[in-house]
C-alpha cells in the first residue's frame, strides 16, 4: 500500500477563517492520497506570525512533509517559511498582488503608493522563490506573467470557493413582503460601493431596501455621505455580522445579492469576488460585474450580468429583478449549478490534487 503524500498547509493571516484558506483545506481533505498537517494561526494580531512559525517548525520536525502550501496572504512571512521548508517544494498562494493593490487600487492611500516599489521587490522575490504559484483567475495568471515574469508552467488559477451548504442546515428564506438587496464586503475601490449607491439613487422611487455590511471609519462615513447626496433613504448599514449569521441568515433572507465587482478598477477587471461564489453557492440570484473570463455566466439565466462602473446598468438590472421576482428562484438554482461545475470545493480539490502531484514530480527530476 502506497503511503499518503504528506502535505503541510501554512497560514498566517489576520482572518484565519478566510474562505480562500478554508476552501483549500476542505479541498485537500477530499483527496484520499493526502495526509494534511496544519501550521495555521488562531490569533488575529501580530502574535499570529509566531504561532504559525512554531507550528511549522513542529510540522517539519515531526512529519517532514513532502510538500508545503503557504496560504494567502503569506507575503509577510514568506522568507521565514522558505527557510524552514528548504529542500522541499513550496506552493505559494499569491491570489492578489499587494503591490498592485497599493500602486493601482489606492489601498492605504498616499503612504501605500510610497511603499509600493519596496513591496514589489519583496513580492517578486516570493514569486520567484516559489515552486508553484496559485492565483484565482486566468486574468490574474496573465497579470503575474507580465508584471513579475512568472514562468507560465508554474502559475495556476484556482477558484476561491465558498462555505457550501451541508443540506442539513436550515437557511432563512427571503422576506415575502420586502425586496432586499444585499452587499457585504470590505468597501475596497474594486467593489464599487459608490456605483451601488448611485444605482440605489436611480431606484429611490421603488420599495427596494439596500443593506450594506462592512467597511470602517472613513469608508462608512463616505457611504452615508453618498446616500445623502443621491437621496437614498431606504438603506441600512451594519459594520459587521458573524460569518455564520451571514451564511445562514443575511444572504438567504436577501431577495438579491450584489456579488460585483462594480468598481471597474484594474483589479476589479481580474477577479470573481468571494461574495459572488458564496452567494451562488447558497443558490441566491446574484448580480455579477463582467470580466473577460469565460466560466459560463449568463445574464438572466444563472446570474445577472452588468458592465462595471455603470450605475445605470446596475440600476436597470436591479429593477428587472424587482419587476420579475418570480424568475429569481430559478436563476438562483442555475447559479448554484454553475458554482458546482466551475467554482466549488470539489473543483478546487481536483485541480489542487493535480497541481500537487505535478509539483512533486518536477521536484524529483
C-alpha positions in Angstrom: 0.0 0.0 0.0 1.4 3.4 -1.0 2.0 5.9 1.8 -0.1 9.1 1.6 1.6 12.2 0.4 2.4 14.4 3.5 1.2 18.0 3.0 1.6 20.9 5.4 -0.8 23.8 4.9 0.6 27.1 6.3 -1.5 30.1 7.2 -0.7 33.4 9.0 -3.5 35.7 8.0 -5.4 38.3 10.1 -8.5 36.3 9.4 -7.6 32.7 9.9 -11.1 31.6 8.8 -10.8 33.4 5.5 -12.8 31.4 3.0 -9.9 31.1 0.5 -7.9 29.1 3.0 -10.9 27.2 4.4 -11.8 26.1 0.9 -8.3 24.8 0.1 -8.1 22.9 3.4 -11.5 21.4 2.7 -10.4 20.5 -0.8 -7.2 18.8 0.4 -9.3 16.7 2.9 -11.3 15.4 -0.1 -8.1 13.8 -1.6 -7.6 10.3 -0.3 -3.9 10.3 -1.3 -3.1 13.1 1.0 -2.4 13.4 4.7 -2.7 17.0 5.9 -0.9 18.8 8.7 -1.9 22.4 9.6 0.5 25.1 10.6 -2.0 27.9 11.0 -2.7 30.8 13.3 -5.7 31.3 15.6 -4.6 34.8 16.8 -5.5 37.8 14.7 -2.8 40.1 16.0 1.0 40.2 15.5 1.3 37.1 17.6 -0.1 35.1 14.7 3.3 35.1 13.0 5.0 33.4 15.9 2.1 30.9 16.2 2.5 29.9 12.6 6.3 29.7 12.8 6.2 27.4 15.9 3.6 25.2 14.3 5.6 25.0 11.0 8.8 24.0 12.8 6.9 21.3 14.7 5.5 20.0 11.4 8.9 19.9 9.8 10.5 18.0 12.7 7.6 15.6 13.4 6.2 15.0 9.9 8.8 16.2 7.5 6.1 16.8 4.8 6.7 16.1 1.2 5.3 19.5 0.1 4.2 22.7 1.7 1.4 25.2 0.8 1.6 28.7 2.0 -1.9 30.2 2.0 -2.9 33.8 1.3 -1.6 36.2 2.5 1.8 34.8 3.3 3.9 37.5 1.8 4.9 38.9 5.2 6.5 35.6 6.4 7.5 34.1 3.1 11.2 34.4 3.7 10.9 32.5 7.0 8.7 29.8 5.5 11.0 29.3 2.6 14.0 28.9 5.0 12.1 26.4 7.2 10.9 24.4 4.2 14.2 24.4 2.4 14.7 21.3 0.2 11.0 20.7 -0.2 8.6 22.1 -2.9 6.6 25.1 -1.8 3.3 26.2 -3.3 2.6 29.9 -2.7 -1.0 31.2 -2.9 -0.4 34.7 -4.2 -4.1 35.2 -5.0 -4.0 39.0 -5.5 -1.0 41.3 -5.6 -0.2 43.5 -2.6 1.9 45.7 -4.9 -0.9 46.2 -7.4 -3.3 47.0 -4.6 -1.0 49.7 -3.3 0.1 51.1 -6.6 -3.1 50.9 -8.7 -6.1 50.4 -6.2 -5.3 53.2 -3.8 -5.0 50.9 -0.9 -3.5 52.7 2.1 -3.7 56.0 0.1 -0.6 58.1 -0.4 1.5 56.0 2.0 0.6 52.9 0.1 1.9 54.4 -3.2 5.1 55.5 -1.5 5.9 51.9 -0.3 4.6 50.1 -3.4 8.0 49.8 -5.0 9.5 48.3 -1.9 6.6 45.8 -1.7 7.1 44.9 -5.3 10.7 43.8 -4.6 9.5 41.5 -1.8 6.6 40.2 -3.8 8.8 39.5 -6.8 11.3 37.6 -4.6 8.5 35.4 -3.1 7.1 34.6 -6.5 10.5 33.6 -7.9 11.4 31.5 -4.9 8.2 29.5 -5.0 8.0 26.2 -6.9 4.3 26.8 -7.7 2.2 30.0 -7.6 -1.5 30.0 -7.2 -4.0 32.8 -8.1 -7.7 32.8 -8.7 -8.4 33.6 -12.4 -6.8 33.3 -15.8 -6.6 37.1 -15.9 -4.5 37.1 -12.8 -2.3 34.5 -14.3 -1.7 36.9 -17.2 -1.0 39.8 -14.8 1.6 37.8 -12.9 3.4 36.7 -16.0 3.6 40.2 -17.4 4.2 42.2 -14.2 6.6 39.8 -12.4 7.8 37.5 -15.3 6.4 34.4 -13.5 7.0 31.3 -15.7 3.9 30.1 -17.3 4.4 26.5 -16.2 4.5 27.3 -12.5 1.4 29.5 -12.1 -2.1 28.1 -11.8 -5.6 29.6 -11.4 -7.6 28.1 -8.6 -11.2 29.2 -7.7 -11.7 30.9 -4.3 -14.5 28.6 -3.2 -17.2 29.2 -0.6 -18.7 27.8 2.5 -21.1 25.3 1.0 -24.5 24.3 2.5 -24.4 20.8 4.0 -28.0 20.0 3.1 -28.8 19.5 6.7 -28.9 23.1 7.9 -31.9 25.3 7.8 -31.5 28.6 6.0 -33.8 31.6 6.5 -36.0 32.4 3.5 -36.3 35.7 1.7 -38.8 38.2 3.2 -42.1 37.8 1.3 -43.2 41.4 1.8 -39.9 43.2 1.2 -37.4 43.4 -1.6 -33.9 43.3 0.0 -30.7 43.9 -2.0 -27.6 42.8 0.0 -24.0 44.0 -0.3 -21.3 42.9 2.1 -17.6 43.3 1.9 -14.6 45.5 2.8 -15.7 48.5 0.7 -12.5 48.5 -1.3 -12.5 50.6 -4.5 -12.8 47.5 -6.7 -16.2 46.7 -5.0 -17.7 49.9 -6.4 -19.8 51.0 -3.4 -20.2 54.4 -5.0 -21.7 52.7 -8.1 -24.1 50.8 -5.9 -25.3 53.9 -4.1 -25.7 55.8 -7.4 -27.8 52.9 -8.7 -29.8 53.0 -5.5 -30.4 56.7 -6.1 -31.9 55.9 -9.5 -34.3 53.4 -7.8 -35.4 55.5 -4.9 -39.0 55.6 -6.1 -39.1 51.8 -5.8 -39.8 49.9 -2.5 -36.3 48.4 -2.5 -34.3 48.1 0.7 -30.5 48.2 0.3 -28.5 46.5 3.1 -24.7 47.2 3.4 -22.5 45.2 5.7 -18.8 46.0 6.2 -16.4 48.9 5.8 -14.9 51.0 8.6 -14.1 54.6 9.5 -13.9 56.9 6.5 -15.4 54.3 4.2 -18.6 54.2 6.3 -18.8 58.0 6.6 -18.4 58.2 2.8 -21.3 55.6 2.4 -23.6 57.8 4.4 -22.5 61.0 2.5 -23.1 59.3 -0.8 -26.5 58.1 0.3 -27.4 61.7 1.3 -26.1 63.1 -2.0 -28.1 60.6 -4.1 -31.2 60.9 -1.8 -31.0 57.3 -0.8 -33.1 56.7 2.3 -34.1 53.1 2.0 -30.9 51.6 3.3 -29.3 50.0 6.3 -25.7 49.7 7.3 -24.0 47.4 9.8 -20.3 47.3 10.4 -20.1 43.6 11.0 -22.1 40.4 11.5 -20.7 36.9 12.4 -19.9 34.8 9.4 -22.3 32.1 10.4 -25.1 34.7 10.6 -24.1 36.0 7.2 -24.3 32.5 5.7 -27.5 31.3 7.4 -29.5 34.5 7.7 -28.3 37.6 5.8 -27.7 36.0 2.4 -30.7 33.7 2.4 -33.0 36.5 3.6 -32.0 38.8 0.7 -34.0 38.7 -2.5 -30.9 39.7 -4.5 -27.2 39.7 -3.7 -24.6 42.0 -5.2 -21.5 40.0 -6.0 -19.8 42.5 -8.1 -17.2 43.7 -8.6 -18.6 47.0 -9.9 -15.6 49.4 -9.3 -14.0 49.0 -12.8 -10.5 49.3 -11.3 -7.7 47.2 -12.8 -8.0 44.6 -10.1 -11.8 44.5 -10.4 -11.3 43.5 -14.1 -9.4 40.4 -13.0 -11.5 38.9 -10.1 -14.5 36.8 -9.5 -15.3 38.0 -6.0 -15.6 35.7 -3.0 -19.1 37.1 -2.3 -20.1 36.1 -5.8 -19.0 32.5 -5.2 -20.6 32.5 -1.7 -24.0 33.8 -2.9 -24.1 31.4 -5.9 -23.2 28.5 -3.6 -26.2 29.3 -1.5 -28.5 29.4 -4.5 -29.2 33.2 -4.4 -29.7 35.3 -7.5 -26.5 37.3 -7.8 -25.5 40.4 -9.8 -22.0 39.9 -11.2 -19.7 42.5 -12.7 -18.4 41.5 -16.1 -14.8 40.5 -16.6 -13.1 38.9 -19.6 -13.1 35.4 -18.0 -15.4 32.7 -19.5 -16.7 30.4 -16.9 -20.4 30.4 -18.0 -22.0 33.4 -16.5 -25.2 34.1 -18.5 -27.4 37.2 -17.8 -30.9 36.4 -16.6 -30.1 32.7 -16.8 -27.7 31.8 -13.9 -26.9 35.3 -12.7 -27.5 39.0 -13.6 -24.5 40.3 -15.5 -23.7 44.0 -15.7 -20.9 46.3 -17.1 -18.7 47.6 -14.3 -18.5 51.2 -13.4 -22.0 51.8 -14.8 -24.7 52.7 -12.2 -27.4 52.9 -14.8 -26.8 49.3 -15.9 -26.7 48.2 -12.3 -30.0 50.0 -11.6 -31.6 48.5 -14.7 -30.6 45.0 -13.5 -31.9 45.5 -10.0 -35.2 47.0 -11.4 -35.6 44.0 -13.7 -35.2 41.7 -10.7 -37.8 43.6 -8.7 -40.3 43.5 -11.6 -39.5 39.8 -12.4 -39.2 38.5 -8.8 -40.9 35.2 -10.0 -37.8 34.4 -12.1 -35.3 34.8 -9.4 -35.6 31.4 -7.7 -34.8 29.6 -11.0 -31.9 32.0 -11.7 -30.6 31.2 -8.2 -30.8 27.4 -8.8 -29.0 27.7 -12.1 -26.3 29.9 -10.5 -25.8 27.3 -7.8 -25.4 24.6 -10.5 -22.8 26.9 -12.2 -20.9 27.2 -8.9 -20.8 23.4 -8.5 -19.5 23.0 -12.0 -16.9 25.7 -12.1 -16.1 27.2 -8.6 -16.8 24.6 -5.9 -14.6 22.9 -3.3 -14.9 19.7 -5.4 -13.5 21.5 -8.4 -10.7 23.0 -6.3 -9.9 19.5 -4.9 -9.5 18.0 -8.4 -7.3 20.9 -9.6 -5.2 21.1 -6.5 -4.5 17.4 -6.5 -3.2 17.6 -10.0 -1.0 20.6 -9.2 0.5 19.0 -6.1 1.4 15.8 -7.9 2.9 17.7 -10.8 5.0 19.8 -8.4 6.3 16.7 -6.7 7.1 15.1 -10.0 9.0 18.2 -11.1 10.9 18.2 -7.9 12.1 14.6 -8.4 13.6 15.4 -11.8 
